[in-house]
Amino acid sequence: MKKSFLSLSIVNLILAITFFTAPTFASKEKGFEIAARSDRSDLGFKDSSVKLEMVLRNAAGEESKRSLKITTLEKENEDVGDKSLVIFSTPKDIEGTALLSHAKILTPDNQWLFLPALKRTKRISSSNKSGPFVGSEFAFEDFTAIELNKFDYTYLRTETFNGRQCDVVERTPRYENSGYTKQISWVDQTDFQIRKVEFYDRRGDLLKVLELKDYRQYENGVWRAHKLLMKNMQTKKETDLIYEPYAFNQGLQERDFVKGKLSRIR
């Protein structure tokens, strides 16, 4: 009788563990599948070049504008990250300022900032990547590619956002020194594109909300949002990124994304 009671207790324990862990495992698996489907819909563009305007808006609604260009070299596979180069052309006081980023997966991204006024290039340390980039509401961390394997994922729910049915997925950084404890993204079920992201700070409080609008699909099949609207929920400051049409397959090479190129930018 004692043996039967013990066996029954073990069975009940196994059932209890299965009951509580199975939904969690399923949510993580589904979260990864949704994120992977979205990420892989973007593969195959080889390289891209785009001009855009950055609009900074303070809590009082006062605006300032900057012009910049972003070039990107696509990753070889999902074990490495994209490389990108951001170059500002206006206003005059930041003309030539450039940010070179080599996205990594679990190790810190490599980022270098060139400041023409000082004629020097400085490496952005992993502990400083959560800081604001040129006074905007985008952090240095936001200017590297959101690589699939940099995060763990959990499916939360399905809901409508701006008239579109979306999967809501939580992603938590797997890399050290992130400025965010988690990000929650709304992924369109039709086009598999991210429509909204909430960023939570190191205390777990909502910090920023990003909306991605004006998506367009190009001949190579990839989608690009042409309006990114970032609002800081704590300071009430905002930064908009408004993109011109993209150009793809421009013949960019690894040599176009090396640190030594920064000091030669004109």
ABEGO torsion letter per residue (X at the ends): XAAAAAAAAAAAAAAAAAAAAAAAAAAAAAAAAAAAAAAAAABGAGBBBBBBBBBBBBAAGBBBBBBBBBBBBBBABAABBBBBBBBBAOBAAABGBBBBBBBBBABBBBBBBBBAAAGBBBBBBAAAAABBBGGBABBAAAABBBBAAABBBBBABBBBBGGBBBBBBBBBBABBGBABABBBBBBBAAAGBBABBBBBBAAGBBABBBBBBGBBBBAAGBBBBABBBBBBAAAGBBBBBBBBBBBBGAGBBAAAABAAAAAABX
